[in-house]
Amino acid sequence: MSYDLYAEKIISCYEHPHNKGQIKDANAKFREHNMVCGDDITVYIKVKNNLINDAKFTGNGCAISIASASLITDYIKNKKVDEIEKLDLNKIKELLGIDPGPARMKCATLALIAIKHALKNYLTK
């Protein structure tokens, strides 16, 4: 796949993000904010029997952060909580199809960080 196709994927996910919205009865939720650029993502997760039944997000940010939130919320659905705990930047790179580089690292991982905090809070209730 060419770099242009990856860029198209990111722009498409930015302009038409999957899973944008709230889950009213979410049992895991967390807001993560990038103070450097202003990106702001809140994730909502519905967990049942150690399985992610649903995941959504709200917020604003650059194309990388919104595309990443869209793709990672797609990816985690129907996964076990312990699988999510193991996810890292490599999964984000795979989903985006690019290496965001050091300057965009926080943008790319913002939603994943929020997801991990939400699940940590859920597990310690």
C-alpha positions as CSV (number, residue, x, y, z in Angstrom):
1,M,0.0,0.0,0.0
2,S,1.4,3.4,-0.9
3,Y,1.9,6.3,1.5
4,D,-0.9,8.2,-0.4
5,L,-3.4,5.4,0.4
6,Y,-2.4,5.6,4.1
7,A,-2.9,9.4,4.0
8,E,-6.3,8.8,2.4
9,K,-7.2,6.4,5.2
10,I,-6.3,8.9,7.9
11,I,-8.2,11.7,6.2
12,S,-11.2,9.5,5.7
13,C,-11.2,8.5,9.4
14,Y,-10.8,12.1,10.4
15,E,-13.6,13.4,8.2
16,H,-15.9,10.4,8.9
17,P,-14.8,8.9,12.2
18,H,-16.1,5.5,13.3
19,N,-17.5,5.3,16.9
20,K,-17.9,9.0,17.4
21,G,-20.3,9.6,20.3
22,Q,-21.0,8.6,23.8
23,I,-22.2,5.4,25.5
24,K,-24.7,6.5,28.0
25,D,-24.3,3.3,30.2
26,A,-20.5,3.0,29.8
27,N,-18.8,1.4,32.7
28,A,-15.4,2.7,31.8
29,K,-14.7,6.3,30.7
30,F,-11.6,8.6,30.6
31,R,-10.6,11.9,29.2
32,E,-7.1,12.5,27.9
33,H,-5.8,15.9,26.9
34,N,-2.6,16.9,25.0
35,M,-1.6,20.2,26.4
36,V,1.0,20.8,23.7
37,C,-1.4,20.8,20.8
38,G,-4.9,20.9,22.4
39,D,-6.1,17.5,21.2
40,D,-8.8,16.3,23.6
41,I,-10.3,12.8,23.6
42,T,-12.8,11.1,25.9
43,V,-13.3,7.4,25.5
44,Y,-16.4,5.5,26.6
45,I,-16.2,1.7,27.0
46,K,-18.8,-0.9,27.8
47,V,-17.3,-4.0,29.4
48,K,-19.1,-7.2,30.1
49,N,-17.6,-10.5,31.2
50,N,-14.1,-9.2,30.6
51,L,-14.9,-8.4,27.0
52,I,-15.2,-5.0,25.3
53,N,-18.7,-4.9,24.0
54,D,-18.6,-1.3,22.7
55,A,-16.3,1.6,22.5
56,K,-16.9,5.2,21.4
57,F,-15.1,8.5,21.7
58,T,-15.8,12.2,21.7
59,G,-13.5,15.1,21.4
60,N,-11.5,17.3,19.0
61,G,-8.1,17.1,17.6
62,C,-5.8,16.8,14.6
63,A,-6.3,14.2,11.8
64,I,-3.8,11.8,13.5
65,S,-5.6,11.8,16.9
66,I,-9.1,11.5,15.5
67,A,-8.1,8.8,13.0
68,S,-6.3,6.9,15.7
69,A,-9.3,7.2,18.1
70,S,-11.6,5.9,15.3
71,L,-9.3,3.0,14.4
72,I,-8.4,1.9,17.9
73,T,-12.1,2.0,19.1
74,D,-12.9,-0.2,16.1
75,Y,-10.0,-2.6,17.0
76,I,-10.8,-3.1,20.7
77,K,-14.4,-4.2,20.2
78,N,-14.9,-7.8,21.1
79,K,-11.4,-8.1,22.6
80,K,-10.7,-9.2,26.2
81,V,-9.6,-6.5,28.6
82,D,-6.2,-8.2,29.1
83,E,-5.5,-8.0,25.4
84,I,-6.1,-4.2,25.4
85,E,-3.6,-3.8,28.3
86,K,-0.8,-5.1,26.0
87,L,-1.5,-2.7,23.1
88,D,1.2,-0.1,22.4
89,L,2.5,2.3,19.7
90,N,3.2,-0.6,17.3
91,K,-0.5,-1.4,17.1
92,I,-1.3,2.3,16.5
93,K,1.3,2.4,13.7
94,E,-0.2,-0.7,12.2
95,L,-3.7,0.7,12.3
96,L,-2.7,4.1,10.9
97,G,-0.3,2.6,8.4
98,I,2.4,5.1,9.2
99,D,4.9,5.9,11.8
100,P,3.7,9.2,13.3
101,G,7.2,10.1,14.4
102,P,8.2,11.7,17.7
103,A,6.4,15.1,17.0
104,R,3.0,13.3,16.6
105,M,3.5,10.5,19.0
106,K,1.2,11.9,21.6
107,C,-1.5,12.7,19.0
108,A,-1.4,9.1,17.7
109,T,-1.5,7.5,21.2
110,L,-4.0,9.8,22.9
111,A,-7.0,7.6,22.6
112,L,-5.0,4.4,23.5
113,I,-3.8,6.1,26.6
114,A,-7.4,7.1,27.5
115,I,-8.6,3.6,26.9
116,K,-5.9,2.1,29.2
117,H,-6.7,4.6,31.9
118,A,-10.5,3.9,31.6
119,L,-9.9,0.2,31.9
120,K,-7.5,0.6,34.8
121,N,-10.2,2.6,36.6
122,Y,-12.8,0.1,35.8
123,L,-10.7,-2.8,37.1
124,T,-9.9,-1.1,40.4
125,K,-13.6,-0.3,41.2
